[in-house]
Amino acid sequence: MYNLRSMADSDFKKIEKDLQKLKNSQKAKACQRFFKTGKGQYGEGDKFIGLTVPRLRTIAKKYLTLPSSSVKRLLQSRIHEYRLTALLILIDKYKKADGKIKTEIVNYYLKYTKYINNWDLVDLSADKILGDYLLNKDKNVLYKLAKSKNLWEKRIAILATFHFIKNNRFKDTLAISKILLNDKHDLIRKAVGWMLREIGKRDQAVLENFLQTHYKNMPRTMLRYAIERFSEKKRKYYLKL
């Protein structure tokens, strides 16, 4: 047991060293502002070291065989880029996995949603792991997440359906959009509007059918995102209230 623990510590120290040697304090400060990490903001307390996603992807591919204990340490870190790297590793592992391992990764993902706690972490991973897995399965977990009090679980619920949309299946996106229609948080309003717009890109009639029922009660931010690709005339029609 001691040797296994020592090996896991060694693996973690290696990836941490690779991450730390690329840190950029100036970019880190910019990220702190961009991701709203101040007191009372949605990313309060999040820490950055200033690494770009392309660099993180390179590191994640290098450590695809990183033990689960080290992936967990990354995902539970206060450092944003560590958590992002953990998710990139999980995505790559998921793509290469068989059915049993895919299920384990999804269960792991759902167990640790509290660490998937900023919009980029959600947007990067929700459709690629949870959405892909649930395409032809029971989707009750998404409705449970949509009704959560946790901002990020709600965003995971709607963003996971992006994979369904890409496969021209719109039912669950529309149903979850309805659940989140009156959500107060701007990040949920934008996410719902974005997914509705993605439906409209593939079938505008489906989107307009939803809008005819709900547009008068939709938050303006959500509505603006949803109709962004409409003609100017049609946008004015929906925004005329």
C-alpha angles and dihedrals in degrees: 000000000000092000092049090051091048091051091050090050090049092051091049093049090052095054091040089054091051091050096045096048089060097049119131116199094198093053090043091059091049090051091050088059097039095051093046100241097163126114111293093010124120093256096043112164097009113144126211135193095191106252124152123232094245090056091048091050090055092051092045092054090050090055100040090129093051109142116257091244090060092044087053091052090052093048092049094049122116087225110096097212091053090056091045091051090051090054092048089053091049091050092052092045090049093052091054097040132101124234098278095048091045089056091050091051092049092049089049090050092052093045093057103038090127088073093050086077112145131061097251092052090052096043092049096052117019099082095035095055112016098026094047092048095049098045093105098019139080109292101200091117090065092055090049090052091046089057094047121118088226115099094214096048089054091050090048089054095056097036092051088064090064086086090055091050091052086057092049094251109133106162098095095042090054093046094049090044088057091052091051096039095110098035112141099216119096092216091059093045091052093046093051092046090049093052091046089052089052089054090050091053088060101033117006092183091062091050093047092049088056092045094051088062099039114020095095090059099038120109108255094240091055092046094048091052092047096052098037093115096046122108116270090251093053093045090054090051092056094041097046096101 
